[in-house]
Amino acid sequence: MSWIDLIKKEDQSVAKELFSSVTKGKIVAFVGSGLSYGIYDNWRETVKKLCQRMRVNLEDVNNIPQERLPEKVEECKRRDPINYHKILKEIFSPKTQIRKIYFYLAELPFEAYLTFNFDNSLAEAVKLKNRSANVFSYPDLPILKLKRKNVFYLHGTLESFGHNEIVFSSSEFEKAYDFERSLLPSFLQHLVMYKQILFLGIGLKEIPIKKLFGAIQSIKNEVIEKTRRVASTFKVPLSFILLPESRDNENESSNDRAYYESMGLTVIEFKPKENYSGLDYIFKEWTSLRIEPISGFQSEEAVELGGINE
């Protein structure tokens, strides 16, 4: 079976265009928490775990929309700011496994790697395959370093290479997405305007993110229209998002597709299999990755780590 067989039929043509951009090194990878799921919890499960540890009522965590989870995180932070960071550091502490898809991504010639995640999976995989790559973390986001396979933790990290500052609670989101208090909005504005991006395992549904991306798309449309009047050969950087195809709920799949298309993204749906393993198969075929045994593979999707030096 070829990787293209895992792509929804109507998306196969544009998927081949994406593959071409990746192999030419003309695109950045934007990685979400879906790629770490199975080794780390998803965001909702993480919030539940945080609430339990902080003794905050978690009855409504299962029912509130994804975009309102930062409000629940804010309750935890206000109760005990010091313990809040301590518990999150424990939750996102380095594991002995990293999913193999991170190594496939690291092997491919992406221009750079970006994530909203807090775990160290992306940085470890990229540094293992590319020793010269640098890792940057919010609030230090130098746009000129968006090259040479560098890694950017856009919502910060609690790892030693970070600044112990993260974007998780509603007050942290408010600060991070304020143009007067953070470099993040201008970084994302430049990124979305002028770079090709591949989004993977990511939702982009938190309220500040939705607002910023909506504003950027409006600016982008205006720039495109004005530029086309004087330069008919102007080509818009095409950005993609890989989404798992929903077989059980066609309306949900259709709504998701419309949502991301409204953000200016080209949607490519794939057969997800289990724990995003459909993506693993696709990227495995895209690369000639051969990982020397570190401590042996622990599953089809994970690699055991045996102490990786910076």
LINGITA-V753769 format. One record per helix or strand. SS is the DSSP state (hx for helix, st for strand). FROM is the first residue (numbers start at 1). TO is the last residue. If there is no record, write none. Layout:
SS_FROM_TO, SS_FROM_TO
This chain:
hx_3_6, st_7_7, hx_9_23, st_28_31, hx_33_35, st_37_37, st_40_40, hx_43_54, hx_66_79, hx_81_91, st_97_99, hx_100_107, st_112_115, hx_121_129, st_135_137, hx_143_145, st_150_153, st_156_156, st_166_166, hx_170_176, hx_184_194, st_197_200, hx_207_230, st_240_244, hx_250_262, st_266_270, hx_277_286, st_297_297, st_302_304
